[in-house]
């Protein structure tokens, strides 16, 4: 399933997507150089609460953690493990991506 072009996710930044077209982002992608990390936009602390505090705003000021705006939980970008907050030790649900011809796709399972 096509998400966007690689250039549409800024290096060092994040972007939310609504692949099911439900009207709410359900996937977050973080880019670090050529590497992409994708997670379900659902905090494990409270029933899958969306994490962005505004559209595409998932990262802390240092841009080294994903932050849940609802609970303040902080997640490691690479592993998805909560390193601070009410869901300490829990992890985000990964989303597997493929990059083909500079296009980002969710891998069909």
N, C-alpha and C positions, 0 to 999 in steps of 0.2 A: 504494500500500500504506500503510495507516494505521499511524503510529507512536505518536502520543499527542496530547494537547491542548497548545496553546502554553504554557499556564500550568504544565504539568508539567516544563518545562525552565526552571530558575530564571535570571533575568536575571543575566548575569555568570558563569553556571555551565555545567556540561557534564552530559551524560547518555549512557549507552550503551544500545544497543538490539540485540535479537536478532530481526530481521524474518523470518529463515528458520526460526526456532524450532529452532536446533541445540543450544541449551543454553549458548551463548557469545555475548556481544555482538560484533557485527561492524560496527556503525555507531556513530560518536560524533557527537553534535550539541552545538554550543556556541552559546549565545545571548548576544547583545549588544544589549539593547534590543529593537527590532522585527526585527533582523537575525539570521538563523540561518546557521551554517556547519556543513556535514556532511561527514564523511570516513569512509572505511573504517577500522575499528579494526585497522590493520595497519601496523606500523613497516616502512619500506622497507629498513632496515638488515639484517635477518636473516629472510628468508622470511615476512614478514607476521606477526611476533610481536604479540600483543595488547598494547596500551599502558597500560591503567589499572593502578594499583597496588592498587586495591580498586574495588568497584562504583561507577561514575560518577565516579571520581577521575582525571581526565585533565589537569587544569590545574596549573601551578606555583602557588606561594604568592601571587605577584602577580596571578594569574589572567589573564596576558597571553600565555601560551604553552601549547600542548599539549605534554605531556612523556611520553616513553616510559619507563615505570618499569624496563623490562628493560635498557635501554642508556643512559638519561640524555639521549637526543636531545631537542631542543626544536624545536617547529614553530610557525611563524607561524599564528595562528588564521585569518586571512583568506585567505592564499595557500596554506597547507599546506606551504610550503617549510621544510626543516630549516635552522635558523639556528645550531645548535650541536650537536655530537656526531658520532658515527661515520658518519652519512649526510649530512653537510653538503652542501647544494645539491640533494639529492633532495627529492621531495615526496610528500605523502600523496595517495591516490586520492580525488577528490571524489565525493560522492553528491549528486545533484540532488533538492531538496525542493520541494514545493508546500505553501502554507499556504492552506487554505480553511475558512472559518467557524471560525477559531481552532483548527483541527486541522492537525497536521503529517503530511504524506504523502511517501513516496518516490515521485518521478516515475517512472512506467512508461516504459521505453525501448524 
